[in-house]
């Protein structure tokens, strides 16, 4: 193969891969919006919004709590026992695999429970599944970031 043929092949390959960046940008924008909906729903204590974001088979695993199903997690929100003062996510990473997406990042939360304010600084992973045009969370796992 000549040098010209190799250069042409490299250019063709680079051009064929170029559309991936806009798709990745669209995925990041889509899941950044879903993260905003998640965060806002927590801040407002909006169980109905969370119900729409969460799949029926949701499993929540977070520090210092027993694993929760969707029904159990919604019950906590509807009880009013916990009020979020801050709920922010950052450092998002998004990977989409057909109808499944894995979103990871950092969550910083402040919540009031039983008159005490608790600060959380977590790394999290969410697994979304797409049904039709709707993405819903089927798994949420968080761990403490450490000192």
Protein Blocks (a to p, Z undefined) as FASTA:
>chain_A
ZZklmmmmmmmmmmmmmmmmmmmmmmmmmmmmmmmmmmmmmmnopaklmmmmpcfklccd
dehiacddfklmmmmmmnomaccfbdcdehiacddehjaccddddddddddeehiacddd
dddddddddehjbccdfbdcdddebZZ
